[in-house]
Amino acid sequence: MRTDEAAFDRLVEPLRRELHAHCYRLLGSAHDADDALQDALLRAWRGMDRFEGRSSMRTWLYTIVTRTCLDIAAARGKRALPMDLGPSSERVVFEDAPATEVAWLGPYPDAPDARYERREAIELAFVAALQHLPGNQRAALVLFDVLGFTAAEIASTMDTSVAAVNSALQRARAIVAEKVPPPEKLQDTKTRGIAAGFASALERGDTDALVALLTKDVTWSMPPLMRWYSGIEAVTGFAVAVPLGRCPSWRTEVLTANGQPAVACYLGESADAVHRAWSINVLSLREDRIREITSFLDADLFARFGLPPEKA
C-alpha cells in the first residue's frame, strides 16, 4: 500500500538539506539541485511501493537522487569557472560582455544551521574540481569520500561492479588532488573578520587595505565574464581600475557561501543613492589571506541567499 504524501514528507524532511547539497556537488548549480531533488523525490514517491527495506531509507533515496543527477549532468554538461576556459588576462579589460553560452558554476548558500559531513566537501574549489570528472567518477568520489557509503553500496547505486567503483575512485582522487588545495582550518570568527575587512575596504575605496588582505598569487574571477586575473599585480590593477575606480559606491553584507566567507555587494551611483544587488563574492583563504575571489555577477542570486534586492 502506497505511503500517503504527508507520511512520505515526514520521512524525507530530515534528509532534504543533505540531499540538496549532494545534488549541488554533482551538478555545480543550486538551481539545478532544486530541479534534481524535486524530480528525484517525485520518482521516490511514485516508486515507494518498490522500497523493500533491504537498505535504509537514506541509502535508497541517495540511490534515486544520484541517478537523477547523473541523468541531468549528462544532458546539461559540466559547469565551469573562467579559469577553466582560458588563461588569465594580463591587463585590465573594461568592456567584457557576459558569456551567456557557458554553463557557469554557481555559489551555494549556507543555511544558518548548516552542518556538512565535511565543510571542505562543499567548498567552491572542490565542487569546481568535481566538474572535471566523468559522472561515474564524480558520484563515486562524493558517495565514498564525503558521505561514507561503501564500495558495494555505490556499485549497487550505479549498477556497476565494486572493481569499477574502486577504479573510478582512484582516478577521481588523482584529478581532484591536483586541483584542490589543502583545506584551511581557521576559526569562523577569523574568516568572518577577513570577509569584513574585504567588505570595509571596498566600501571605503581603500586600495591599501584591500591589497593587504591578498596573497601574492591571488586570483579574481567574475562569472559570467570570461576575463579573470592572476597574481597580486594584475589583481591590484583590476581592483584599482574597476571596483575601486569605476564603481561609484558600494554597500556590503558579510555572509557565508559554500562553507566559506563571502560578501554580498550592492552598487550605487553615489553614496546617497539606492544601491542595487550586484555580486556574491566567495572568498577562498590561505592562512589569514585571501587567495581567490570569485565574484558571481548575478542579482538573482540575492533572493536565494535571503537578501533584499536593494540597500540604502
N, C-alpha and C positions, 0 to 999 in steps of 0.2 A: 504494500500500500504506500502510495507516494506521501512523503513528508509534506505537511502544509507549509505555505510560504513563510509564515511567521516563525515556525519552528526552524526552518532552514536558515532564515536570517539570524536567529539566535546562535546557531551552530557556527556560522561564518563570521559573525561580527568580531570575535576576539582575534581572528586571523586576518581581518581585512587590511589593516595597515601594513603588516609584513608581506602579505601577498602583493599589495600595490607596489611596495619597494622592490620586490622581486621582479615585477613587470618592468619597472623603471630601469633596473640594472640590465635587463636583457634587451630593452628597446631604446634606452637613452633619451626618452621623452616622457614627461609626466602626462601629457595629453594622450600619447599612445598607450601609456599604462592605464589610464582611465578606460579607454576602449577595450583593451585586452582583458582587464579584470571584469568589466561588465559582461563581455562575451563569454569568458570562462565560467563565471558564476551562473550564467544562463544555461550553459552546457551542463554544469554540475547539477543544477536544479532539475533539468529535463532528464538527466541520467541517474537521479538519486535512487531509483529502483534497482539499478545495477551495482550499487555500492554494497558489497557483501561483507565488509568488516574484516577482510583479511589483512588490511593495513589500517593505519589510523586515518581519521578524517583529514588531518593535516596533510599526510602523505598523499592521500587521494586527491585533495584539492590542488596541491603543488603539481601533481602529475598533469591535471587538466590545464592549470594556468601555464605551466611551462610549454606544453604542446601548443596552446593558443598563441603564446608569444612567439614561438618559433615559426608558426604559420604567418604571423604578421610581419616578422622580421624578413622572412623570405620574400614576401610580397612588396614590402616598402623599402628594403635595402638598409644599409647601416647609416648611423648618424655620424656627423663629423664636426670637428673644430677647425678653425682656419689653418692651424699648423699642420693638419693632416693633408692639406690640399696644395700647399706651395710654400716656398721659402719666405722668411721674414722680409719686411721692407726696410731698406737702408736709409730711406728718407721719409719725411712726413708726407702723407697723402691726404689732401684736403677734400677732394671730390672722389668719394669711394661709394659707388652705388651698392645697395644690398644685393647679395646673390640669392635670389628667391628660388632658384632651381636646385639649391643644395638642401638636403635634409640635415638640419643643424641639430647637434646635441643641445639639450636644454638643462636648466638647473632643476633641482628637486627641493621643494620647500620642506623644512623641518617642522613637524608638529611640536607644540610646547612640551608635550610629554614623550617625544620621540625616543625610542630605545631600539638601537640597532644591534644585530648579532655581533658585528664589529663595525665601529664607526668608519674605519678606512674602507669598508666594503660598499659604502655609498658615496665616497668622495669622488670628485669630478674626474681626477686622473685615472682612477680605477674603472669607472664607468666608460670613460673615453677609450681606455685600453681594450675593454671588452668588445668595443665596436670593431676592432681589427680582427676578431676571431670569427671563424665559421660558427653557425648557430649551435651545432652539436658541442663544440668545444666551449663556447660561451656558457651554455646551460650546464654542462658537466662541472666546470670550474665553480660556478656560483653555488650549485647544489651541494657539491662536496666540500669546498674550502670555506664557504660562507655559512651555509645552512646545516652542514653536518650530516647530510644523507650519505648512506653507504654506497659503494660502487654497485652493489647488487640492486639497491633501490633505484639508483639512477638508470641502470640498464633497463629495468622494468619501465620506468617513466618514459625513456626514449626509445623503447622497443629495439634494443640492441644487446650486445654481449658485454660482460664485465671486462673482458680484454679490450674491447673497443672503447669503453669508458676510460680505462686506465691509460690507454694510448692518447685519447683526447685530452685528458688531464695533463699529461706530460708535455704535450705540445703547447697547450694553453698557458701553463705556468711559465714556460720559457719566454713566450711572447710578452706576457704581462710583466714579468720581472724586468724586461728591457725598457718598458715604458713607464712604469710606476715607481716613483722614488719611495724610499722607506717612510712609513708614517711618522708624523711628528706627535710627540706625547707632551703637549702643552696644556696647562690648566685652562679651563674655559674663561676664567677672568683675564688671563694673559691674552688669549686670542681675541677676546672681545675688546680689550684695550688697544690692540693693534688695529682692529677694524675701526674703532672710534677715532684713532689718530689719523687714519686714512680719510675718514669722513670729514673730520675737522679741517685737515689740510686742504681738501677740495673746497669746502665752504669758504675758507679764508683766502683761497688763492695763494697758498704758501708753498712755493716750489721746494724750498729747502727742507721743510718738514715732511713733505711727501716723499722726496728722494731719499731722505734719511731712513725711511721705512723699508726700502727696497734692497734686495740682494744684487750683486754685480751682474748676475746672469738672468735677471728678471725678464719675464715676457708679459706682454699686454696684447690681448686679442679681443675682438668685438663682434662676435657673430650677430647678425648675418653679413657683416663686412668681411671681405676676403683678406684685407691687409692686416698684418699683425707685426709687432715689434719685439726685438730680442736684444738684451743687453742694456746696461744702465744708461749708456749714452743715447741709444735710439729711443728708449722708453722716456728718458728725460726730455729729449727733443719733442716727442709727441705730446707729452704732458704739458709742456710749456706752450706749445703751439695751439693745441686744441682744447682739452678740458679746462686748462688754466688760462687760456688766451682767448679763444673764440667764443667760449661759452660764458655768458654774462654773469649768471648767478646760480648757485647750487643750494638745494636743501637735501638733507640726507636722513636715512633711518638705518640704524645698525640692526642686523638680524643674523640668522644662520640659514645656510642652504647646503645641501649635501654633507651635513655634519661639519661644515666649515664656517668660519666667519664670513660675513657678507655685508654689503652696503647697498641699500636702495637709493638711487639718485633721482631727484626731481630737478628739472631745468626750468629757469625763469628768464624772461627778457631783461629783468632788472631785479635788484634786491627787494623792492616793494611790490613786484608783480606776482601774480599767481604762478606757482611752479608746478609743472606737469610731469607725470611719470615718464622716465626716460630709460633707465637701465637698472638691472640687478647685477651687481658686481660680486663675483665669488672670488675670495682670496685664498690662495694656497700658500702655506707658510714653510719656511725653513728656519728652525730655531726661533728667533724673535724678529724675523724679517719676512717681507712678502716676496715670494719667488715667482708668483704667477697671478696676474689679474685677468679674469675672464669676465668681460662686460657684456651681458646679454641685453642687446638694444631692442627691447620689446615691451611696450607699455602694457600689453595684455597680460603679461606675467604678474603684474602687481595684484590683481584680483586673486590669483591663485595663492599668493603669499599673504593674503588678508590685508593688503594695503590699499589706501584710497588712491584714486587717480590723480588727485591734486593735493598740494601742500601750500599753505600760506607762507 
